[in-house]
Amino acid sequence: MRNLLLLTSLLFSCGPAHAQDFQSWNEVDLVATLRKVDLLVPLLARTDNSLPNPQLAATGMTADMPLRWHVTLTGGYLFAVLPQKSLAVHLPLVAATSSFRLGRTTLAERNRLERLFNYPKAPVRYRNRFLVDEALGANHRWHLFADEVFFDLTAGAWRQNRLQAGGGIWLQPRLLLDVYYLRRNASGVAVPVNVVGTNLRISLTPANHGR
């Protein structure tokens, strides 16, 4: 599995960023719906034009189950390789997302717990993300705003936050491409990290543009 992730990350890294402090985060998501459960298999890679690459390659699976009152419960497992640190991290996770729609605009808040096994001290992290998302016509969508905060519950400390904005387009009924800019601020790091990212979502079941 590790060799497959490294090969995938090298394919993703063909288009390096040009600014000195930019990283490239690229992801392909395979999604399918089984009864009322949404399954997702991510394939992702992160590269940095000023450092040895890849910085990270990961895959796994998550399952979303809708509940009452516009709440979605998520459970999953991710496997990440950090070649520059010689780490292979196992990450089980659980999350709950509440959402509210007003016309074409969706407001959502996700609360997520995860543990990083095989990472130094195996920390338990809490992540809180707030998202404002708007559909622009039948084929376009726009991330007006997203902000995610990371807390290390094991150490009792704030670790990072990520501000994100971007947009997407349905290339085909089952193919959605998102492009975004993200700015990451982390504790103990003097220079924030700027990220240009892509997310290609491939649906294996009939498309639902109301995502």
N, C-alpha and C positions, 0 to 999 in steps of 0.2 A: 504493500500500500504506500509506503514511504517513497519508493521509486516512482510510482505513478503520480504522486503529488508533485514531486520535483520536476518531472517531465512536463506536467501541466503548467507549472509556474514558469518554466522556460518559454513555453509557447506564448503565455500571456505577456511576457516581458519584452516582446519584439519592438514595442513602441515606447522608448524611455522618455521620461519627462525632461524638460530642458532647464527649468529653474533649479537653483542650487539646493533649495530646501523642499523640493517637491517629491512626493512619492506617487506611485501608480498602484491603485487597488482595483483589481479586475475580478469579476465573479460571473459564473454561469450557474443558473439555478434550474434544475429539473423539477417540475411541479406536477402533481396529479391529485385528484380527489377520489377517495375511496369512501363511498357512502357520504357521510357528512364530515369526514376528516380530511384535511388538506395536508398532503405530504410534500416535503421539500428536501431535495438533495443538492447541497451547494458544492461547487468546485471553485475555489478562490485562490488567488495569489497576490502577494504584495511585493513590490520592488522599489528600490531607491537608486536614483541615478548616481549618487555620490558614494554608495556603499556596495560591498559585495552582495550579490543576489543569488537566489531569492531571499527576501527577508522572512517570508512566511508562505506556507502553502497548506491548505486545509480542505477537508470534506467531512461528510457525516450525514445525518438525517434529523429532521424535526417534523413534528406532527402538530397541527392546529385543530382544536376542537371548539366549535362555537357553543357558548352557554347562553343563559338568559341575560337580559339587561345589557345587550351589546358588549358582552365580555367574551374573550377568546382565551382558552387555556392552551399553552404550548409546552411540550416536553420534547427532549431530544438529546442527541449525543454528537459531539464534534471531535475530530482528530486533526491536530495541527502539528506541522513540522516547522521548527525554526532552525534551519541549517547552520546559520552563523553562530548559534549558541549551542548547537548539538543537542537540541531538545526535541522530544516527541511528546506532545501534551494531549491528555485525554480530558474531555470537558463535557460532563453531563450538565444539563440545564433544565430549568422549569421557569415559565413566565406566564403572566396574566396581562392581557391588554384590554383596556376599556376604550370604546370609541363612540363618537357622536357625529352624525352627518347633518349638515345644514346646506341644502341645495347641492351644489357640486363640491362643497368643501367638507373635508373629513378632519376631525380633531381626534387624536388618539394618544393615549398614555400607556406605555409598556413598563412593567416592573419585572425584572429578571434576576434570578439567582443562578449562579454557576460555580463550579469548583474546578480548579486547574490542577489535575493530577499530573505528576512528573515535572511540574514547574516548581522552582525554588519555594519552599514552605507550603506548597499546595494551597494557595489562598482561596478563600471563598469570596466571590465578588457579587455585589449588588449593583445592578444597572437600571437607571431610570431614564426613559426616553420619551420626549414630547414631540409630536409630529403634527404639522399642518399640511394637508395635501389637497390639491384641487384638480379636478378634471377639466380640461380645456377642449371641448368638442368631443367627437366620438373617438378620435385616434391619438390625442395628445393628453398629457398630464403634467402637472408641475408641482414639485416639492417646494412649497413656499418657505418652509422652515422646519428644521429638526434639530433638537438639542438632546444629547445623551450624556449623563453623568455617571462615572464609575466610582464605586467605593469598595475598598478592601476591608471586608468585615473582620478578617483574621487579624489585621494590623490596626483596625479602627481608624483608617485614614482615607482621605480623598485621593484618588489616583489620577484621573483625567476627565476631560469632557470633550465632546466632539460636536461642533456646529456644522450643519450641512444644508446645502441648497442645490437644487438641480431640477431636471425635467426628463420626460420620457416620451416615447412614441411607440405605438403599436405598428410594427413592421409587417406583421401578418396577424390573422386572428388568434394564433397561438404563440406569437413571438413579440415580446415587449423588451425594448431597450431603454435603460435609464442611464443618463450621464449626470455626474454631480461633482461639486466642489465641496471638500470637507477640510475643516481646520481643527487640528487636535492640539490641545494644551495638556501637558502632563506634569505631575509633581516631580521635582528634581531635575527637570529638563529646561534649560535656559531658552532654547529656541523652539517656538511652536512648529508643528509639522503641517505643511500644506499638502493636500491630497487631491488628485484628479482621479475619479473612479468611474467604472462602467459596471453595469449589471444587466446581463442578458438573461431574460426569464423565458424558458421554454415550457409550454404547457403540454402535457401529454393527454389532457382531457379537453373537451370543448371550452373555448375561451369565455372568460367572464370579465368584461371590461369594468365591472364595478368593484374591482380590487381595492 
